[in-house]
């Protein structure tokens, strides 16, 4: 074989892998702590992938998306984390703190982008917000003081409450519940309210807490975690039946009949997550992408629920609300 033909043949052979790599189907894993078919969660995830499509990544064309839903079940989170890591995706989206913890136990190599995580440093996911330092980065959904702010809103709407419960599942809540509890208890003392740490593991526990609060004219602040989100229908129904003013930061709480919803703009957060996925798929390292804090918070109140509870929303609060549900 002539030398020129040999070199051309080698060059051609080398060009094939490069081209094949450029055209390779990429893979994204999604592990959600919420239930499959939950309209609020599905809407938010859809926001991420619609934005990602605008950046050039289309499901089924140049990227495959593998989804798993754990429905607030800590055991399913561990099982699905193993399944997704075994598929060796290019990046994994982790929704909630316990889901991120489950994935962290399975891999220190696959990039992970978390959402709906409150305390990534305290949870051991990242070294710092500016420099995550490992294979994990993402978007903080809530600061510790939010539970206290929600309680202050409840006191403004229902000034007669003298005790209030912070309800959470210690298996799935950030810091097993401690992350938000300190803020809640501090706010309660400043508002002359007796704080109650209400640990629940199922509907029967939730029923017991809310029924007791109803007898004592108490209020309720729900800690954001996947278990509480999955059981929000039970919370809303029991709070209305027992005339307990309740606040939650979940994105559809007020629209589904809850009294008050205060928290970050999840829609904006999920859209921003698409830019991180895009950058990771194009070769960026998670350690170079800082953890982002929420910049926009939303207050939503439900007037119909307030009326059912015998409460009047102050005009000052209505004026500052981002949305008022009639």
C-alpha positions as CSV (number, residue, x, y, z in Angstrom):
1,X,0.0,0.0,0.0
2,X,1.3,3.4,-0.8
3,X,2.2,5.7,2.1
4,X,-0.3,8.4,1.0
5,X,-3.2,5.9,0.7
6,X,-2.3,4.5,4.2
7,X,-2.3,7.9,5.8
8,X,-5.6,8.8,4.1
9,X,-7.1,5.5,5.3
10,X,-6.0,6.1,8.9
11,X,-7.3,9.7,8.8
12,X,-10.7,8.4,7.6
13,X,-10.8,5.7,10.3
14,X,-10.1,8.3,13.0
15,X,-12.7,10.6,11.6
16,X,-15.5,8.1,12.1
17,X,-15.3,7.8,15.9
18,X,-15.2,11.6,16.2
19,X,-18.3,12.0,14.0
20,X,-20.1,9.1,15.8
21,X,-19.4,10.7,19.1
22,X,-20.8,14.0,17.9
23,X,-24.0,12.3,16.9
24,X,-24.2,10.0,19.9
25,X,-27.6,9.8,21.6
26,X,-27.2,11.4,25.0
27,X,-29.1,10.2,28.1
28,X,-30.7,12.0,31.0
29,X,-32.1,10.3,34.1
30,X,-34.8,11.9,36.2
31,X,-35.6,10.7,39.7
32,X,-38.5,12.5,41.4
33,X,-39.5,12.2,45.0
34,X,-43.1,13.0,44.0
35,X,-45.8,10.7,42.6
36,X,-46.2,9.9,38.9
37,X,-48.9,11.9,37.3
38,X,-48.8,14.7,39.9
39,X,-49.9,17.6,37.7
40,X,-47.8,20.2,39.6
41,X,-44.6,18.1,39.4
42,X,-45.2,17.0,35.8
43,X,-45.8,20.7,34.8
44,X,-42.5,21.8,36.4
45,X,-40.5,18.9,34.8
46,X,-42.1,19.7,31.5
47,X,-40.9,23.3,31.8
48,X,-37.3,22.0,32.2
49,X,-37.4,19.8,29.1
50,X,-39.3,22.3,26.9
51,X,-36.6,24.8,27.7
52,X,-33.9,22.2,27.1
53,X,-35.5,21.5,23.7
54,X,-35.2,25.2,22.8
55,X,-31.5,24.8,23.5
56,X,-31.2,22.0,21.0
57,X,-31.8,18.8,23.0
58,X,-35.0,17.0,22.0
59,X,-36.2,13.8,23.6
60,X,-36.0,10.9,21.2
61,X,-33.9,12.8,18.6
62,X,-30.6,13.4,20.3
63,X,-31.4,12.7,24.0
64,X,-33.2,9.9,25.8
65,X,-34.9,10.8,29.1
66,X,-35.4,8.0,31.7
67,X,-37.9,8.9,34.4
68,X,-38.6,7.4,37.8
69,X,-41.1,8.5,40.5
70,X,-40.7,7.5,44.2
71,X,-44.0,9.0,45.5
72,X,-42.4,10.0,48.8
73,X,-41.2,6.5,49.6
74,X,-37.6,6.4,50.9
75,X,-37.2,2.8,49.9
76,X,-38.2,3.4,46.3
77,X,-35.8,6.3,46.1
78,X,-32.9,4.0,46.9
79,X,-34.1,1.3,44.4
80,X,-34.6,3.8,41.6
81,X,-31.3,5.5,42.2
82,X,-29.6,2.2,41.7
83,X,-31.6,1.6,38.5
84,X,-30.8,5.0,37.0
85,X,-27.1,4.9,37.8
86,X,-26.8,1.4,36.2
87,X,-28.1,3.0,33.0
88,X,-25.0,5.3,33.0
89,X,-26.8,8.5,31.9
90,X,-24.8,11.6,31.0
91,X,-26.5,13.5,33.8
92,X,-29.2,12.9,36.4
93,X,-31.9,15.3,37.6
94,X,-32.7,14.8,41.3
95,X,-35.9,16.2,42.7
96,X,-35.8,16.7,46.5
97,X,-33.2,16.2,49.3
98,X,-33.7,12.4,50.0
99,X,-33.6,11.6,46.3
100,X,-30.3,13.5,45.9
101,X,-28.9,11.7,49.0
102,X,-29.9,8.3,47.4
103,X,-28.2,9.2,44.2
104,X,-25.1,10.4,46.0
105,X,-24.7,7.0,47.6
106,X,-24.7,5.4,44.2
107,X,-22.3,7.5,42.2
108,X,-19.6,10.1,42.6
109,X,-19.0,10.3,38.9
110,X,-22.2,11.0,37.0
111,X,-23.2,14.7,37.1
112,X,-26.3,15.3,39.3
113,X,-28.4,18.5,39.1
114,X,-30.7,18.8,42.1
115,X,-33.9,20.8,42.5
116,X,-36.2,21.3,45.6
117,X,-33.3,20.9,48.0
118,X,-33.0,23.3,50.9
119,X,-29.6,22.7,52.6
120,X,-27.1,21.2,50.1
121,X,-24.1,22.0,52.3
122,X,-25.6,20.7,55.5
123,X,-26.8,17.6,53.6
124,X,-23.2,17.0,52.4
125,X,-24.0,17.4,48.7
126,X,-21.6,20.3,48.0
127,X,-18.6,21.8,49.7
128,X,-19.9,25.4,49.1
129,X,-22.5,27.2,47.0
130,X,-19.9,29.0,44.9
131,X,-17.7,25.9,44.4
132,X,-19.7,22.7,44.8
133,X,-16.5,20.6,44.5
134,X,-17.9,17.3,43.3
135,X,-20.3,15.7,40.9
136,X,-23.4,17.5,42.3
137,X,-24.8,21.0,41.8
138,X,-28.3,22.5,41.5
139,X,-30.9,24.9,42.7
140,X,-31.9,25.6,46.3
141,X,-35.7,25.9,46.7
142,X,-36.1,27.4,50.1
143,X,-34.2,29.0,52.9
144,X,-34.5,28.1,56.6
145,X,-36.3,31.2,57.5
146,X,-39.3,30.4,55.2
147,X,-41.1,28.4,57.8
148,X,-41.0,31.4,60.2
149,X,-42.2,33.8,57.5
150,X,-45.2,31.5,56.6
151,X,-46.1,31.4,60.3
152,X,-46.1,35.2,60.4
153,X,-48.5,35.3,57.4
154,X,-50.8,32.9,59.2
155,X,-50.8,35.0,62.4
156,X,-51.7,38.0,60.2
157,X,-54.7,36.2,58.8
158,X,-55.7,34.4,62.0
159,X,-54.5,36.6,64.9
160,X,-56.2,34.5,67.5
161,X,-54.0,31.4,67.0
162,X,-52.0,30.8,70.2
163,X,-50.3,27.6,69.1
164,X,-49.1,26.2,65.8
165,X,-47.5,23.0,64.5
166,X,-44.6,22.6,62.1
167,X,-45.5,19.3,60.4
168,X,-43.0,17.1,58.6
169,X,-41.9,13.5,58.0
170,X,-38.4,13.1,59.6
171,X,-37.5,10.4,57.0
172,X,-37.8,12.8,54.1
173,X,-37.6,16.4,55.5
174,X,-34.3,18.3,55.2
175,X,-32.1,17.6,58.2
176,X,-34.8,15.2,59.4
177,X,-36.9,18.3,60.1
178,X,-34.4,20.3,62.0
179,X,-33.5,22.6,59.1
180,X,-36.8,24.5,59.2
181,X,-37.8,23.8,62.8
182,X,-35.4,26.3,64.3
183,X,-36.8,29.2,62.2
184,X,-40.4,28.1,63.0
185,X,-39.8,28.0,66.7
186,X,-38.0,31.3,66.7
187,X,-40.9,33.0,64.8
188,X,-43.4,31.4,67.1
189,X,-41.8,32.8,70.2
190,X,-41.7,36.3,68.7
191,X,-45.4,36.0,67.8
192,X,-46.4,34.7,71.3
193,X,-47.4,31.3,69.7
194,X,-46.7,27.9,71.3
195,X,-44.6,25.9,68.7
196,X,-45.3,22.2,68.2
197,X,-42.9,19.9,66.3
198,X,-45.4,17.5,64.6
199,X,-43.6,14.4,63.2
200,X,-45.8,12.3,60.9
201,X,-45.3,9.1,58.9
202,X,-48.8,8.5,57.4
203,X,-52.3,9.8,56.9
204,X,-53.3,8.6,60.4
205,X,-50.6,10.8,62.0
206,X,-51.6,13.7,59.8
207,X,-55.2,13.3,60.9
208,X,-54.3,13.2,64.6
209,X,-52.2,16.4,64.4
210,X,-54.7,18.5,62.4
211,X,-57.7,17.2,64.5
212,X,-55.9,18.3,67.7
213,X,-55.1,21.7,66.2
214,X,-58.7,22.1,65.3
215,X,-59.8,21.5,68.9
216,X,-57.3,24.1,70.1
217,X,-57.7,26.7,67.4
218,X,-54.1,26.2,66.2
219,X,-52.3,26.9,62.9
220,X,-50.2,24.7,60.7
221,X,-47.1,25.2,58.7
222,X,-46.1,22.2,56.5
223,X,-42.4,21.6,55.9
224,X,-41.7,21.1,52.2
225,X,-40.6,17.5,51.5
226,X,-41.8,14.9,49.0
227,X,-43.8,12.9,51.5
228,X,-45.8,16.0,52.6
229,X,-46.3,17.0,48.9
230,X,-47.7,13.5,48.1
231,X,-50.1,13.8,51.1
232,X,-51.1,17.4,50.5
233,X,-54.7,16.4,49.5
234,X,-55.2,14.8,52.9
235,X,-53.7,17.9,54.6
236,X,-56.0,20.3,52.7
237,X,-59.1,18.3,53.4
238,X,-58.4,17.9,57.1
239,X,-57.4,21.5,57.6
240,X,-60.6,22.7,56.0
241,X,-62.8,20.3,57.9
242,X,-61.2,21.1,61.2
243,X,-60.9,24.9,60.4
244,X,-57.1,25.0,60.8
245,X,-55.3,27.8,58.9
246,X,-52.5,26.1,57.0
247,X,-49.5,27.3,55.0
248,X,-47.3,25.2,52.6
249,X,-44.8,26.2,50.0
250,X,-45.8,23.6,47.4
251,X,-46.5,25.1,44.0
252,X,-50.2,24.2,43.8
253,X,-51.2,24.1,47.5
254,X,-53.5,27.2,47.4
255,X,-54.9,26.4,44.0
256,X,-56.0,23.0,45.3
257,X,-57.8,24.5,48.3
258,X,-55.0,25.3,50.8
259,X,-55.3,28.7,52.6
260,X,-51.8,30.1,52.0
261,X,-48.8,29.3,49.9
262,X,-45.5,31.1,50.2
263,X,-42.3,30.0,48.5
264,X,-40.0,30.4,45.6
265,X,-41.1,30.5,41.9
266,X,-40.6,26.9,41.0
267,X,-41.4,27.6,37.4
268,X,-38.5,30.0,37.0
269,X,-36.2,27.6,38.9
270,X,-37.0,24.6,36.6
271,X,-36.5,26.7,33.5
272,X,-33.0,27.7,34.8
273,X,-32.2,24.0,35.4
274,X,-32.3,23.4,31.7
275,X,-29.3,25.7,31.1
276,X,-27.3,23.6,33.6
277,X,-28.3,20.4,31.8
278,X,-27.3,21.9,28.5
279,X,-23.9,23.0,29.8
280,X,-23.2,19.6,31.3
281,X,-24.2,17.7,28.2
282,X,-21.7,20.0,26.3
283,X,-18.9,19.0,28.6
284,X,-19.1,21.4,31.6
285,X,-18.2,20.0,35.1
286,X,-20.7,20.2,38.0
287,X,-17.9,21.5,40.2
288,X,-17.7,24.6,38.0
289,X,-21.4,25.4,38.1
290,X,-22.4,27.2,41.4
291,X,-25.4,26.3,43.4
292,X,-28.1,28.9,42.6
293,X,-30.3,30.5,45.3
294,X,-34.0,31.4,44.6
295,X,-34.4,35.1,43.6
296,X,-38.2,35.3,43.2
297,X,-40.7,34.3,45.9
298,X,-44.5,34.1,45.5
299,X,-47.4,34.6,47.9
300,X,-50.7,33.0,47.0
301,X,-53.9,33.1,49.1
302,X,-57.2,31.4,48.7
303,X,-60.2,33.6,49.5
304,X,-62.7,30.8,49.2
305,X,-60.8,28.7,51.8
306,X,-60.4,31.7,54.1
307,X,-64.2,32.2,54.0
308,X,-64.7,28.5,54.8
309,X,-62.4,28.9,57.8
310,X,-64.3,32.0,59.0
311,X,-61.2,34.2,58.3
312,X,-60.8,37.5,56.5
313,X,-57.6,38.2,54.6
314,X,-56.3,41.6,55.5
315,X,-56.3,44.1,52.7
316,X,-52.6,44.8,53.2
317,X,-51.8,41.1,52.6
318,X,-54.1,40.9,49.5
319,X,-52.3,43.9,48.1
320,X,-48.9,42.2,48.4
321,X,-50.0,38.8,47.2
322,X,-48.8,37.6,43.8
323,X,-52.0,35.7,43.2
324,X,-55.4,35.7,44.9
325,X,-57.7,32.7,44.3
326,X,-61.4,33.7,44.4
